[in-house]
Amino acid sequence: MKKIFIIFIELISVVYVTAQNKSLYQLQQEFVNLRFGMFIHFNMPTYFNEDWPDPDADPMLFNPVKLDCRQWAIAAKTAKMSYGCLTTKHHSGFCIWNTQTTDYSVMRSPLKRDVVKEFVEAFRAEGLQVMLYYSILDMHAHLRPHHIVPAHVEMIKQQLRELLTNYGEISALIIDGWDAPWSRISYDEIPFEDIYRFVKSIQPNCLVMDLNAAKYPAEALFYTDIKSYEQGAGQHISKESNRLPALSCFPLQANWFWKESFPTTEVKKAEQIVYDNIIPMGNVYCNFILNVAPNREGLIDKNALKALKEIGKLWKNNDQQPLLPETEKPIISSNIAKNQPTESSWSSDYAIMDFANDDNFNTCWNSNVNVKIPWYTVTFEREKPFNMIVITDRMNDGLQEYRLEYRVNGTWKTIYEGKAPVEHRVKIHRFKEVWGDAVRITILEASTTPSIAEFGVYCERE
C-alpha cells in the first residue's frame, strides 16, 4: 500500500509540473513584458581594475566585507526594475555559489557565503524575478578553444545542475563566452543542443539566452531563445524593424565590473536610459537590462543609487507591451554542412562557393551575373539524416523563389519548391527527417544577383 501511495504522489507531481510548463512563445512574451532589469556584474574582476583578471588569482582576494544583496534589490525596485541577473561565474572561472565542482569558489574566500543564494532570496523578497549569468569560457579550468575535453562538458552540466536545482525558479539563463568571435568555443566543441536540452530538462520554463549577436544574423533565433545585444560591443537592435523577442544590455557605469574610479565618476544620465533605451526598445519587443556594478565591499555606490532613483522617477512602467509576433523556434543543433565540400554554378570573381558554408555570415558566395539559373550544392562524405535547411541571404529579399533537393542513392528528390517563406534574410525550412549525401538549392527567381552568406543543414532531435 505504501509503495502504491508513493507512486501516486509521484504521478501527481509529474502532472503538476507538466501543467506548469509554458510554451516558448508565452515565455518569450512574459520576458518582453518584464521591460527593465538589473544586470549585476560582481565576481573576481571586482577586485581588479580590469574585467579579465588573472584566472589563478587567490580566492582570498574576494572579500566583500559589507555584502548586502538586499541593498541591490531595493535599489532595483527604486528604478522600477522587475528582475535581476547575477554573474555566477565569469570568464576567469571563479564561482560565487557553494559549488561541489571546483575549489575555485567563494567558499574558499574569506566570505565563505553563497552569494547566489543571498541574491535570489533578496530579490524575491522584493517581488523581483531572478536570472543567472554563466560563462562557458573558463580560463581557470582551461576550458578554452581547442583545449576542451569531455570532463569540461561534464563540469558545465554539473555547475548548471547546481544553479538550476538549488535556487528555485530561474526565469532565464544568460550564457556568455560561447561561439562568439572573441571566445572561439564552437557549438560543436560544447554541443549547444545537449546543453540546451539539459537546461530544459531541469527547468522547462527557463529561457536560454546566448550572447552571440556578434556572429549571428538579427532575423532569426540562432542558438538562443531570446536575441541578445551587447551595446558596448557594438551590437545594436533595430528600433524600427526588430520582430524577435530580444534583450539589450548596457552598463550604468563605464565598465561591467566595478573600478576604483567609479565612486567619483559620472554615471549615465537617467534620460538616456529611459528615452534612448527602455521606452523605444520596449516598443520593438526588447527587454532592457542595465548593469550596476557593486563595489569591493559588496555595496552599490552612492552615485549609482542616486541614478537609479532618478530613473525610477522618470520612467512610468504602465505601458501595455505590444503582442510579440509569432516566430520560428530557435535553431539549436549543429550545422552539418559547415566546411563540407561544395560546388556551384559559375561564381563571381573570388566570391566562390566555399564562402557559403564557412561559418561566417559576413562572407558570401555570389553567383555570376551571366548565370540564368544558379545552383549551389553541399556534399557529405556519406548519407546523413537531416530535417532542416536554413539559407541566409546576403540581401533582405534577394532570393525570391527556389527549389531545395537532396540526393539519395544517386537520385535527386525535391524537399521544397516555391516562393521564399519570408521576406528577410534568413529562410528556415523544417521538414520530416530524410537521409542524403548532398543538398542542393536551385535559384529560380531573385531580385538581384543571388548571394548566399550561409547555407546550413541540420538534424534537430525530436
N, C-alpha and C positions, 0 to 999 in steps of 0.2 A: 504493500500500500504506500509506504514511504517513497519507494522508487517511482511509482506512478505519479505521486504528488510532485516530486522534483521535476519529472518530465513535463507535467502540466504547467508548472511555473516557468520552465524554460521556453515552452511554446508561447505562453503569454508574453514573455519578454521579447521573443522574436517578432511576434505580431505587433507589439508596441513600437519597437524600433523601426519596423517596416512602415508603420503608419506615420511615423515622424519624418521619414525620408522625403525630401522635396525634389522637384525636378530641377535640372541645372538652370533652366530659364528662370524659375522662381527665385533661386538663389542669386542669380545674376541681377535680377530686378531688385531684390532686397539689398544687395550690396550697393547698387547705384543709389538707392533711396537713402543710404546712410550719409551721403553727401560729403562729410568732412570728418577727418580723424587725425589723431596724433601718432606720428612715427617717432619712436624713441630709440635713438642710437646711443646705447650705453653698454660698454664692453671694455675689453682690454685697451683698445685705441684711446679711450677716455684718458688714460694715464700717459699718453704720448702726445707730442704736438704734430702728429701725422696720423692719417687714417689706416695706414698699413704698418703696424708695429712689428717688432721682432717676434716671429711666431714661437720663439722659445723664451719669451720674456717670463720672468719669475712670477708665478701666481700671487706671490706676496705683495706685488705692486697694486693689485686690485683691492682697494681698501676704502670703500665709501662709508666713512665713519658716521654720517648722518642720514644714511639711506632712508628715504621716506616715499614709497610708491603712492601713498595716499595724497601727498602733495602734488604729484604728477596728475593723478586722476581728477583732483579738484580743479587744477589748472586747465585740464581739458574741458571740464564742464563749463568753466567761465568763458571759454571760447565757443561754446555751443557745439563742441565736437560730440560725435556719437560712438566713437570707439578708439582703442589704442592698439599699437603694434610694436612689440619689443624685439630687439636684436638678440635672440637667444644665443647665437653663435655667428661671429663674423669671419672674415677670410683667414685670420690668424689662428682660428680653431679653438679659442677659449670659450668654454660652455658656462653659462651663468645659471644653470639649474643643477639639481642634485642628480647627476648622471652616473650610471654604472659603466659607461663605455670608455671612459678615459680619466686619467688623473689630472688632466689639464682643465681644471674647472674651479668654480667659485668655492667649492668645498675644500680646496687646498689653499684658499686665500685667508687672510685674517678675518674676513667677514663670516665665512662658513654658514651662510644663509642662502636659501633657494630664492634667487631674485625673481625668477619666472613665477613662482608660487605667490610671492608677495605682490607682484604686478597684477596677476589675474584677479586676485582677491580684492585688491584696492579698486580696480576699475569696475569690477562687477558690483561692488558696494555702492558705487556712484551711478549705477544703472547703465554703464557703458559696455559695449561688446569688446571682445578681445581677439586679436590676431597675433600671429607669431612670425617673425622673420628668421630664416635659416639659410646659411651659406653652404652650398655644396663644396665649393673650393675651400680646402682646409690645409693651410701651409704647415701647421704643426704636425698633422697626421700624414704629411707628404701626399695628400690627396690632391694631385695637380695633373695637368695634361701629360700623357704618356708614362705616368707612374702608377696608374690605377690597377689594383689587384682585387680579386673577389672579396677580400676582407674589408676593403673600403666600402663596397656596396652594402655589405652586411652591417658595418658600423653606421652608415647613413640610415638604414632601416631601423636599427636598434634605437638610435637617437630620436628618430621621428616617432617611433612607437612610444617612447617615454613622453615626448611632448604632447602627443595626441591621446594619451591614456591617463596621465596623472593630473591634468589641469582642467578637466571639464570640457565643455563645448568650445571649440576653437572655430571662429567664423571663417577664417582664411589663413592659409599658409603662404607667405611671400618668400619665394625662393630666389637666391641670387648666386652668381658665380658659376653659371651652368649654361653652356653653349652660347656664351657671349663672345664677341671678337677678342676681348681682353682676357677672358678666363680660359678659353680654348678647350674646355672639358665638353666633349660632344655628348649628344643624346645616345650615342652608340656605346661609349665608354661607361657611362652611367645611364642605363636604359630608362628613358623617360616614362614609357608606358608601364614598366614594372613599378617605378616609384609612385606614379600617379594612381595606379590601381591599388597599391599598398596603402596609400593615404586614405583613399575612398573606402577601403575595406574596414578601416578603423573608425573613421568619421565620414560617413557618406555625404553629410551636409557641409563639409569643409571645402571651400574653394581653394584650388591650387593655382597659384599665380607665379609665373616665372618672369623675372625682369629681363626679357630678351628682345625688347623692341629695337635695340641697336642693330639687330640682324634681320628680323622677320618683318614682312610687309604689314601695313596697318589695316589691310582689308579683310584679314581672316585671323582666327584664333589658332595660331601655330603654337602648340605645346604650352597652353595656358587656358584657364577658364575665364580670365579677365585680361584684356590687353593693358599692359603696364608701361608707363612712360616715366623716365627719369629726366626731368628738365635740365638738371645740372650737367648731364651728359649729352645735351643737345637733342633730346627726344621730346618732341612737342606734338601733342594731339591736335588734329584739325578741329577748330571750334566751329567749323562750318559743315564739314562732311562726315564726321565720325558716325558710324552706325553700330559700333560694337560696345559691349559693356567694358568700361575702361577705368584705369587708375592713373593719376598723375601725382608724382611726388616731388618735393622741393623743401630745402631746409630754411627754417626761420633765420638761423644764423649763417655765417659764411661757409661752414663745413657741416658734414653729417655728425661727426663726433666733436665733443667739447674741446676747445683750445684755450690756452691761458689768456688770450686776448678777449675772450667772449664777454666777460662782465663789463668791460668798458668800451665795447664795440657796438655801434648802432645795428639794430636788427631790422629786418624788412618791415615796411610800413603796413599797417592794417588795411589800408585802402588797396594796396597791391594784392594782398592775399584775398580779400573779399571780391573786388571788382575785376581783377585780372585772372582769378583762379576759381574760387568756389562757385560763383554765380554762372559765368559763361561755360565752365566745364560741366556743371550740373545740367545745363540745357542740352548737352550733347552726350548724355548717358555716362558721364565721367565723374568718379568719386575723387576728391582731392585730399591728399594726406600730407600734412605739414610736419616736417621733422623738428623736434625740440630736443636739444641735447643736454641732459643733466650733467652737472659738474662732478669733480672728483670726490666730493663729499656725498654725492648721491641726490643732490637737490637741483631744481631748476633755478637759474639765476634770476635776480630781481628784474632786470631789463626784459627778459623773456616773459616773465609772469605779467609784467605791465602790458606788453604787446598782445598777449593772449586775451587779457581783459578788454583791450581796445577792439580786438577782432570780434569778441562776443557782443559788444555794444553796437558795433556797426552792422553785423550780419544778423538778419532775422530768418531763422530756419523755419519758414512757414509756407514755402512754395510747394506746390504739387509737382512731383517729378514726372517727366514725360514717360510714357509707356515704351519700354525697350522693344525695338523691332526684333522679330524672330530672326535668328541667325543660325548658320551651320554650327554643329557641335565642334569642339576643338579637335584638331589633328594631334594625335598623341603617339603614334607609332613611328618607327624608324623608316627613313626613305630608302627602299631597297634599290632604287635607280641611281643613287648617289655615286658618282665617279665610275659608273659602269660604261662599257664600250657603247659608242653612239655612231649613227650615220644620219645623213640628211641629204636633201636636195641641195643644189648649189648655194653656198653661203656667201655673205657679203664681206669681202676682204678678210680681215683677221678674225671677225666675229663668227668663228666656226662652231660646229655642233657641240664641242666639249664644254662650252660656256653655259649650256642649258642644264647641266646636271653636276655642276662643280660646287654645290652647296654655298653659292654666293649669289645673292639676289641683286647685286649691283653689276653683274656681268650678264651678257645675253648672247644667244645665238640669233643672228639676223639672216633672214632669207635674202637671197639676191633679188633685186627688183625685177629682173627679167623672168623669174620663175612664175608661171601662172598658177600652178597647184603645188605649193611647197609641202614637204613632208619631213618628219623627224622621227627617228627610231632609237630606242634603248634596247640593248640586248643583254640577257643574263647568261651566266655560264651553264645554267641548267633550268629546267622548268621550275617555277616558283609559284606559290599561291599569292594572290593579292585581291583586294576588294575596294581599292580607292585609287584614283588618279587625280592629281592636283596640278593644274597648269597656272603658272604665274606669268602673266603677260607683262611686257615692258610698258605698254600703254594701258590706260583705264578701259578702253573699249576697242583694242586693236583687233583681237581675234573675235570674229562675229559668228562664224559658222565653221564646224569642223567634224571630222569623223575620228573616233578612237577605236583601235583594234588591238587584239592580242594574238600571238602566234602559238599554236599548239600542234604538234606533230607535223610541222611544216605548212600548216594551213592558217590563213588569217581569218579571224572571226570578229565581227563588229560588237563593240560594247555600247557605243553611243554614236548617233549621227544627228546633227541638227544645230539649232542656234545655241550660242553660249548661254549658260544658265543665269549669269549675272552680267551687269554692265560695268563691273570694276575689274581690277587686275587679276584677282585670284578666282579661278574656276575650279570648284570642287565637285568631283563625280564619285559617288558611293554606289556600290552595286554588290550583288551576291558574289561570293568568292569564286574566282576562276584560277586556272593554272596555265602558265605560258612561259616561253623562254624569250619573248620580246614583246614590246609595246610600241605602238606607232600612232602618231597623230598626223592626219592629212588635213590641211587647212583649205577650206572651200570658199571662204569669204573673209576679207579683212578690211578694216577702214584705212589701213596704211600697210606698208611693207611689214610682213609678220616678223615679230621679235619675241622670243621666249626667254625670260630670265631664269626660271627653274621649271623642270618637268619632273614631278615626283610620283613615285609609285609606292603604295603602302599596303600592308596587310594588318589591319587592326583586329584584335581579338574580340570576339562577340561577348 
